[in-house]
Amino acid sequence: MNDPLEWIKEELKQIHDKQLFRLLTELETGQSPEVTIDGKRFILLGSNSYLGLSVDPKVIESARLALEKYGTGSGGSRLVSGSFDLHRELEEKIAEFKNTEAAILFSSGYLANIGTISALVGSDDIIYSDELNHASIIDGARLSRSTVRIYKHLDLNHLQELLEADKDRKCRKLIVTDTVFSMDGDLVPLPELVELSERYGCILMIDEAHATGVLGKRGSGATEHFGVEDRVPVVMGTLSKAIGSLGGYIAGSKELIDFIRNRVRSYIFDTSLPPASIAASITAIDIIGNEPQRREHLWNMVKQFKTGIENTGLQILPSHSAIIPVLIGDAEPALNFAKMLRENGVFTPAVRPPSVPHGMCRIRVTIMAKHTGEHVDTALKVFRTAYEPLK
Ligand SMILES: Cc1ncc(COP(=O)(O)O)c(C=O)c1O
């Protein structure tokens, strides 16, 4: 009998031939600036736990207490199995943190994006999406069956041309963008985008996954950084990056949140976050607000790394966050570069398509507030060594 999955062999061969096969690396320690792999210590330069909160003792203690009180799982969707006081407490905390009326939790940022986008717009509507938006935004747009207009990365002139061409179309229009782009680390000019969305009567939705905890005086994100907290109607974010836990959220008006609770399928038909993760996020958000020194140190380390890399001659893409993309080019040299880093005590994988466009493979460096100047200096030396064969 024919194997109906025979075709997978050919597909896998093609992935291998293009140097795009993905492998996992097992860490024996948590997301700290140094990790252990196969019993050896490495400097970690690939974590999104930008503030080191996933291993913070206060965060761990909150998670432990919640685990003891409520157990491991939430038992189901909140609408069916009941909601904990912790869910509400975290939603209130997020709303306060993002300076919005209300907020709602999802089990991941991915689910927040796909569910919310596909509920806000439908097959008669139009989505305007930056070409480098995260996969969860792309998938949400596909799920919505809306017409999707992709504008060139951060090119608001191009976006305006598209908006102008559609200005007589009577339908819902959604502009959606990452604020800090996940693979490039650059930042959307949010006030200008807000202007455009208001001028053309569009819903504006932003994804604050990599801005939360990093940008803004209180670490609330790009809306705070740019002072437009009251002008972005749909603010999405994750609890899985700087907040160091798990989950996603939408923050906005009370009406928007009531709508999501009643209409969004990835909220209604999904088991809610476990208590320990929720408690961890509550404490982490408190720390983000109360300990600005973590952010200050993070920015100092980012500056030190960027200056050091620029001196090596390696090319970095223009970033405004804790994500520093060191551009290599094709997949094979990028893999070799990552291998050299690994052989010399630095762990961060090469990022290849489909995460980034072909020919734009990179080492996506992420800095953490727990890195010291010594970690950064050591890492820079290793980058210089790895660069030698490419010169
Ligand atoms: C910009 C962006 N949006 C959304 C997500 C999805 O978030 P989560 O990992 O919480 O599902 C990610 C994470 O990879 C991201 O980088």
The ligand as an SDF file (V2000), in Angstrom:
LIG
                    3D

 16 16  0  0  0  0  0  0  0  0999 V2000
    5.6950   40.3650   17.2080 C   0  0  0  0  0  0  0  0  0  0  0  0
    5.1420   39.1050   17.8150 C   0  0  0  0  0  0  0  0  0  0  0  0
    3.8170   38.9780   17.9300 N   0  0  0  0  0  0  0  0  0  0  0  0
    3.2670   37.8750   18.4640 C   0  0  0  0  0  0  0  0  0  0  0  0
    4.0410   36.8380   18.9180 C   0  0  0  0  0  0  0  0  0  0  0  0
    3.3940   35.6190   19.4850 C   0  0  0  0  0  0  0  0  0  0  0  0
    3.4370   35.6670   20.8630 O   0  0  0  0  0  0  0  0  0  0  0  0
    3.4860   34.3410   21.7430 P   0  0  0  0  0  0  0  0  0  0  0  0
    4.8670   33.7950   21.6450 O   0  0  0  0  0  0  0  0  0  0  0  0
    3.1010   34.7880   23.1040 O   0  0  0  0  0  0  0  0  0  0  0  0
    2.4860   33.3920   21.1500 O   0  0  0  0  0  0  0  0  0  0  0  0
    5.4320   36.9470   18.8440 C   0  0  0  0  0  0  0  0  0  0  0  0
    6.2920   35.8690   19.3920 C   0  0  0  0  0  0  0  0  0  0  0  0
    6.9780   35.1580   18.8520 O   0  0  0  0  0  0  0  0  0  0  0  0
    6.0070   38.0960   18.2560 C   0  0  0  0  0  0  0  0  0  0  0  0
    7.3260   38.2120   18.1140 O   0  0  0  0  0  0  0  0  0  0  0  0
  1  2  1  0
  2  3  1  0
  2 15  2  0
  3  4  2  0
  4  5  1  0
  5  6  1  0
  5 12  2  0
  6  7  1  0
  7  8  1  0
  8  9  2  0
  8 10  1  0
  8 11  1  0
 12 13  1  0
 12 15  1  0
 13 14  2  0
 15 16  1  0
M  END
$$$$
